Amino acid sequence: MTGHSTTVPDTTGKPQPAGVAVATTKLLLATGTELEVDAPLDKVVKELEDAVRSSAGTLARLTQAGTGEPIALNPAHVVAVRPGKQ
């Protein structure tokens, strides 16, 4: 199986096995910037939809692939969503 593997940061305080593989999703922003996040396509789409349905200014909170850094995006700036590496 080929693909992108990142380590998921432990945010629960519970031990996690090292090197847990996570599917990624690529986002194209209105600026032309492409971001890759650690989550499967369906979860990213749901996060973006939930942010749009919430109050004005609500950001979609995701985790950047490869770095594990949290990232918050304005869903109005996302113009395309596609599967990343599995």
DSSP file (Angstrom, degrees, kcal/mol; ACC not computed):
  #  RESIDUE AA STRUCTURE BP1 BP2  ACC     N-H-->O    O-->H-N    N-H-->O    O-->H-N    TCO  KAPPA ALPHA  PHI   PSI    X-CA   Y-CA   Z-CA
    1    1 A M              0   0    0      0, 0.0     2,-0.3     0, 0.0     0, 0.0   0.000 360.0 360.0 360.0 122.6    0.0    0.0    0.0
    2    2 A T        +     0   0    0      2,-0.0     2,-0.3     0, 0.0    84,-0.2  -0.686 360.0  96.7-100.0 158.3    1.5    3.3   -1.1
    3    3 A G        -     0   0    0     -2,-0.3     2,-0.5    83,-0.1    20,-0.1  -0.925  69.6 -51.0 154.1-176.4    0.5    6.7    0.3
    4    4 A H        -     0   0    0     -2,-0.3     2,-0.5    18,-0.1    18,-0.4  -0.776  44.7-169.8 -93.8 128.3    1.1    9.5    2.8
    5    5 A S        +     0   0    0     -2,-0.5     2,-0.3    16,-0.1    16,-0.2  -0.979   8.8 172.2-123.1 127.0    1.6    8.5    6.4
    6    6 A T        -     0   0    0     -2,-0.5     2,-0.5    14,-0.4    61,-0.0  -0.882  34.9-110.4-127.1 162.2    1.7   11.1    9.2
    7    7 A T        -     0   0    0     -2,-0.3    14,-0.1    12,-0.2    11,-0.1  -0.820  29.3-134.7 -93.0 127.5    1.7   10.8   12.9
    8    8 A V        -     0   0    0     -2,-0.5    12,-0.1    12,-0.2    11,-0.1  -0.693  24.8-120.0 -82.0 125.2   -1.5   12.0   14.6
    9    9 A P        -     0   0    0      0, 0.0     2,-0.8     0, 0.0    -1,-0.1  -0.378  25.2-113.8 -66.8 144.1   -0.7   14.2   17.5
   10   10 A D        +     0   0    0      1,-0.2     6,-0.0     6,-0.1     0, 0.0  -0.687  47.9 157.7 -81.4 108.9   -2.0   13.0   20.9
   11   11 A T        +     0   0    0     -2,-0.8    -1,-0.2     1,-0.1    -3,-0.0   0.405  66.6  61.0-108.8  -1.1   -4.7   15.5   22.0
   12   12 A T  S    S-     0   0    0      2,-0.3    -1,-0.1     0, 0.0    -2,-0.1   0.599 101.8-120.2-101.2 -13.5   -6.6   13.1   24.3
   13   13 A G  S    S+     0   0    0      1,-0.4    -3,-0.1     3,-0.0     3,-0.0   0.376  77.7 118.4  86.2  -5.3   -3.8   12.4   26.8
   14   14 A K  S    S-     0   0    0      1,-0.1    -1,-0.4     0, 0.0    -2,-0.3  -0.701  76.4 -97.9 -92.1 146.6   -4.1    8.7   26.0
   15   15 A P        -     0   0    0      0, 0.0    -1,-0.1     0, 0.0     0, 0.0  -0.379  39.9-159.8 -63.4 140.0   -1.1    6.8   24.5
   16   16 A Q        -     0   0    0     -2,-0.1     2,-0.1    -8,-0.0    -6,-0.1  -0.931  24.0-107.4-118.9 143.7   -1.3    6.5   20.7
   17   17 A P    >   -     0   0    0      0, 0.0     3,-0.6     0, 0.0     2,-0.1  -0.481  45.8-105.2 -66.2 142.0    0.6    4.0   18.5
   18   18 A A  T 3  S+     0   0    0      1,-0.2   -11,-0.0    -2,-0.1     0, 0.0  -0.394  96.1  17.8 -69.1 143.5    3.4    5.7   16.6
   19   19 A G  T 3  S-     0   0    0      1,-0.2     2,-0.3    -2,-0.1    -1,-0.2   0.842  73.2-176.5  70.6  37.0    3.0    6.4   12.9
   20   20 A V    <   -     0   0    0     -3,-0.6   -14,-0.4   -12,-0.1     2,-0.3  -0.538  26.4-126.5 -67.5 125.0   -0.8    6.0   12.6
   21   21 A A        -     0   0    0     -2,-0.3     2,-0.4   -16,-0.2   -16,-0.1  -0.562  29.4-172.9 -77.3 134.9   -1.6    6.3    8.9
   22   22 A V        -     0   0    0    -18,-0.4   -16,-0.1    -2,-0.3    17,-0.1  -0.993  24.3-121.0-130.4 134.4   -4.3    8.9    8.1
   23   23 A A        -     0   0    0     -2,-0.4    16,-0.8    15,-0.1     2,-0.3  -0.431  33.7-144.9 -67.0 148.4   -5.9    9.6    4.7
   24   24 A T  E     -A   38   0A   0     61,-2.2    60,-2.7    14,-0.2     2,-0.4  -0.771   9.5-152.7-116.4 163.3   -5.4   13.1    3.5
   25   25 A T  E     -AB  37  83A   0     12,-2.1    12,-2.8    -2,-0.3     2,-0.4  -0.994  12.3-138.8-133.5 139.5   -7.5   15.6    1.6
   26   26 A K  E     -AB  36  82A   0     56,-3.0    56,-2.5    -2,-0.4     2,-0.4  -0.838  15.1-163.4-101.8 136.2   -6.3   18.5   -0.7
   27   27 A L  E     -AB  35  81A   0      8,-3.3     8,-2.7    -2,-0.4     2,-0.6  -0.963   7.3-153.4-118.3 133.0   -8.0   21.9   -0.6
   28   28 A L  E     -AB  34  80A   0     52,-2.7    51,-2.9    -2,-0.4    52,-1.4  -0.936  17.9-153.0-104.7 124.0   -7.6   24.6   -3.2
   29   29 A L  E >   - B   0  78A   0      4,-3.0     3,-2.3    -2,-0.6    49,-0.2  -0.533  29.1-107.3 -94.6 162.3   -8.2   28.1   -1.9
   30   30 A A  T 3  S+     0   0    0     47,-2.4    48,-0.1     1,-0.3    -1,-0.1   0.744 119.2  61.5 -58.8 -24.8   -9.4   31.1   -3.8
   31   31 A T  T 3  S-     0   0    0     46,-0.2    -1,-0.3     2,-0.1     3,-0.1   0.568 120.7-107.7 -77.6  -9.5   -5.8   32.5   -3.6
   32   32 A G  S <  S+     0   0    0     -3,-2.3     2,-0.2     1,-0.4    -2,-0.1   0.334  76.0 138.2  95.3  -5.5   -4.5   29.5   -5.6
   33   33 A T        -     0   0    0     -5,-0.1    -4,-3.0     1,-0.0     2,-0.5  -0.536  42.7-149.4 -73.6 136.2   -2.9   28.0   -2.5
   34   34 A E  E     -A   28   0A   0     -2,-0.2     2,-0.3    -6,-0.2    -6,-0.2  -0.937  14.1-171.5-108.9 129.6   -3.3   24.3   -2.1
   35   35 A L  E     -A   27   0A   0     -8,-2.7    -8,-3.3    -2,-0.5     2,-0.5  -0.895  12.1-151.0-116.5 148.2   -3.3   22.8    1.4
   36   36 A E  E     -A   26   0A   0     -2,-0.3    29,-3.0   -10,-0.2     2,-0.3  -0.985  17.6-169.2-118.8 129.0   -3.3   19.1    2.4
   37   37 A V  E     -AC  25  64A   0    -12,-2.8   -12,-2.1    -2,-0.5     2,-1.4  -0.851  30.0-111.2-120.1 153.6   -5.0   18.2    5.6
   38   38 A D  E    S+A   24   0A   0     25,-3.1   -14,-0.2    -2,-0.3    25,-0.2  -0.666  81.7  81.7 -84.5  89.4   -5.0   15.0    7.7
   39   39 A A  S    S-     0   0    0     -2,-1.4    -2,-0.2   -16,-0.8   -17,-0.1  -0.838  81.1 -95.6-179.1 147.9   -8.6   13.7    7.3
   40   40 A P    >>  -     0   0    0      0, 0.0     4,-1.9     0, 0.0     3,-0.7  -0.350  44.6-103.9 -69.8 158.0  -10.5   11.7    4.7
   41   41 A L  H 3> S+     0   0    0    -17,-0.3     4,-2.7     1,-0.2     5,-0.2   0.865 117.8  54.0 -49.9 -48.1  -12.5   13.6    2.1
   42   42 A D  H 3> S+     0   0    0      1,-0.2     4,-2.0     2,-0.2    -1,-0.2   0.863 109.4  47.9 -62.2 -36.3  -16.0   13.0    3.7
   43   43 A K  H <> S+     0   0    0     -3,-0.7     4,-2.3     2,-0.2    -1,-0.2   0.876 112.1  49.2 -72.4 -36.8  -14.8   14.4    7.1
   44   44 A V  H  X S+     0   0    0     -4,-1.9     4,-2.5     2,-0.2    -2,-0.2   0.931 111.2  49.5 -66.5 -45.3  -13.3   17.5    5.6
   45   45 A V  H  X S+     0   0    0     -4,-2.7     4,-2.7     1,-0.2    -2,-0.2   0.917 111.6  49.4 -59.6 -43.3  -16.4   18.2    3.5
   46   46 A K  H  X S+     0   0    0     -4,-2.0     4,-2.8    -5,-0.2    -1,-0.2   0.916 110.2  50.4 -63.1 -43.1  -18.6   17.8    6.7
   47   47 A E  H  X S+     0   0    0     -4,-2.3     4,-1.9     2,-0.2    -2,-0.2   0.906 112.9  46.5 -61.1 -42.4  -16.3   20.1    8.6
   48   48 A L  H  X S+     0   0    0     -4,-2.5     4,-2.0     2,-0.2    -2,-0.2   0.918 113.5  48.5 -65.8 -43.8  -16.6   22.8    5.9
   49   49 A E  H  X S+     0   0    0     -4,-2.7     4,-2.1     1,-0.2    -2,-0.2   0.906 110.5  51.2 -62.4 -42.4  -20.4   22.3    5.6
   50   50 A D  H  X S+     0   0    0     -4,-2.8     4,-1.1     1,-0.2    -1,-0.2   0.893 109.5  50.2 -62.5 -40.0  -20.8   22.6    9.4
   51   51 A A  H  < S+     0   0    0     -4,-1.9     7,-0.3     1,-0.2     3,-0.3   0.895 110.3  49.9 -65.4 -39.8  -18.7   25.8    9.4
   52   52 A V  H  < S+     0   0    0     -4,-2.0    -2,-0.2     1,-0.2    -1,-0.2   0.889 111.1  49.2 -65.0 -39.2  -20.9   27.3    6.6
   53   53 A R  H  < S+     0   0    0     -4,-2.1    -1,-0.2    -5,-0.1    -2,-0.2   0.678 101.9  78.8 -75.8 -18.0  -24.1   26.4    8.4
   54   54 A S  S  < S-     0   0    0     -4,-1.1     3,-0.1    -3,-0.3     4,-0.1  -0.034 101.0 -56.4 -78.6-172.7  -22.9   28.0   11.7
   55   55 A S  S >  S-     0   0    0      1,-0.2     3,-1.7     2,-0.1    -1,-0.2  -0.198  75.2 -74.4 -64.1 159.0  -22.8   31.7   12.5
   56   56 A A  T 3  S+     0   0    0      1,-0.3    -1,-0.2    -3,-0.1     3,-0.1  -0.233 119.2  25.6 -55.4 137.9  -21.0   34.1   10.3
   57   57 A G  T 3  S+     0   0    0      1,-0.3     2,-0.3    -3,-0.1    -1,-0.3   0.454  80.5 148.2  87.8   0.6  -17.2   33.9   10.6
   58   58 A T    <   -     0   0    0     -3,-1.7     2,-0.3    -7,-0.3    -1,-0.3  -0.532  35.8-146.6 -71.4 132.0  -17.1   30.3   11.8
   59   59 A L        -     0   0    0     -2,-0.3     2,-0.5    15,-0.1    15,-0.2  -0.718  12.5-119.8-100.6 149.2  -13.9   28.6   10.7
   60   60 A A  E     -D   73   0B   0     13,-3.1    13,-2.7    -2,-0.3     2,-0.6  -0.776  29.5-145.6 -84.0 124.9  -13.4   25.0    9.7
   61   61 A R  E     +D   72   0B   0     -2,-0.5    11,-0.2    11,-0.2     2,-0.2  -0.843  32.8 151.1-101.3 120.9  -10.8   23.5   12.1
   62   62 A L  E     -D   71   0B   0      9,-3.3     9,-2.9    -2,-0.6     2,-0.5  -0.726  42.9-109.2-135.1-179.7   -8.5   20.9   10.5
   63   63 A T  E     -D   70   0B   0      7,-0.2   -25,-3.1    -2,-0.2     2,-0.2  -0.984  31.9-122.1-122.4 125.1   -5.0   19.5   10.9
   64   64 A Q  B >>  -C   37   0A   0      5,-3.2     4,-2.1    -2,-0.5     3,-0.6  -0.434  32.2-114.2 -68.1 132.6   -2.3   20.3    8.3
   65   65 A A  T 34 S+     0   0    0    -29,-3.0   -29,-0.2     1,-0.2     2,-0.2  -0.363  93.8  14.1 -66.8 142.5   -0.8   17.1    6.8
   66   66 A G  T 34 S+     0   0    0      1,-0.1    -1,-0.2    -2,-0.1   -59,-0.1  -0.022 128.0  51.3  86.9 -32.2    2.8   16.4    7.4
   67   67 A T  T <4 S-     0   0    0     -3,-0.6    -2,-0.2    -2,-0.2    -1,-0.1   0.700  88.0-138.8-108.8 -26.1    3.2   19.0   10.2
   68   68 A G     <  +     0   0    0     -4,-2.1    -3,-0.1     1,-0.3    -2,-0.0   0.536  52.2 147.6  75.9   5.6    0.3   18.1   12.6
   69   69 A E        -     0   0    0     -5,-0.3    -5,-3.2    -6,-0.1    -1,-0.3  -0.527  52.3-115.4 -75.9 137.4   -0.3   21.8   13.0
   70   70 A P  E     -D   63   0B   0      0, 0.0     2,-0.4     0, 0.0    -7,-0.2  -0.454  34.4-170.8 -68.9 145.8   -3.9   22.9   13.6
   71   71 A I  E     -D   62   0B   0     -9,-2.9    -9,-3.3    -2,-0.1     2,-0.5  -0.999  12.2-157.8-140.3 137.8   -5.3   25.1   10.8
   72   72 A A  E     -D   61   0B   0     -2,-0.4     2,-0.4   -11,-0.2   -11,-0.2  -0.975  16.3-169.0-119.4 127.3   -8.6   27.1   10.7
   73   73 A L  E     -D   60   0B   0    -13,-2.7   -13,-3.1    -2,-0.5    -2,-0.0  -0.896  27.8-124.8-120.5 143.7  -10.0   28.0    7.3
   74   74 A N    >   -     0   0    0     -2,-0.4     3,-2.1   -15,-0.2     4,-0.3  -0.782  24.5-146.3 -78.6 117.5  -12.8   30.2    6.1
   75   75 A P  G >  S+     0   0    0      0, 0.0     3,-1.2     0, 0.0    -1,-0.1   0.742  93.9  68.3 -62.9 -21.4  -15.0   27.8    4.1
   76   76 A A  G 3  S+     0   0    0      1,-0.2    -2,-0.0    -3,-0.0   -28,-0.0   0.697  96.0  56.1 -68.3 -17.6  -15.9   30.6    1.7
   77   77 A H  G <  S+     0   0    0     -3,-2.1   -47,-2.4   -48,-0.1     2,-0.6   0.487  84.3  96.7 -92.5  -4.4  -12.3   30.6    0.5
   78   78 A V  E <   +B   29   0A   0     -3,-1.2   -49,-0.2    -4,-0.3     3,-0.1  -0.770  41.5 169.7 -89.9 121.1  -12.3   26.9   -0.4
   79   79 A V  E     +     0   0A   0    -51,-2.9     2,-0.3    -2,-0.6   -50,-0.2   0.629  64.5  19.4-105.7 -17.6  -12.9   26.5   -4.2
   80   80 A A  E     -B   28   0A   0    -52,-1.4   -52,-2.7     2,-0.0     2,-0.4  -0.986  54.6-168.7-154.6 144.0  -12.1   22.8   -4.6
   81   81 A V  E     +B   27   0A   0     -2,-0.3   -54,-0.2   -54,-0.2   -40,-0.0  -0.999  19.0 162.2-132.7 129.6  -11.8   19.7   -2.4
   82   82 A R  E     -B   26   0A   0    -56,-2.5   -56,-3.0    -2,-0.4    -2,-0.0  -0.980  44.0 -85.0-144.8 157.7  -10.3   16.4   -3.6
   83   83 A P  E     -B   25   0A   0      0, 0.0   -58,-0.3     0, 0.0     3,-0.1  -0.316  41.1-162.3 -60.7 143.0   -8.8   13.3   -2.1
   84   84 A G        -     0   0    0    -60,-2.7     2,-0.3     1,-0.2   -59,-0.1   0.142  49.5 -33.5 -97.0-140.9   -5.2   13.4   -1.2
   85   85 A K              0   0    0      1,-0.1   -61,-2.2   -63,-0.1    -1,-0.2  -0.651 360.0 360.0 -85.9 138.8   -3.0   10.5   -0.5
   86   86 A Q              0   0    0     -2,-0.3   -83,-0.1   -63,-0.2    -1,-0.1   0.419 360.0 360.0 -92.7 360.0   -4.5    7.4    1.0
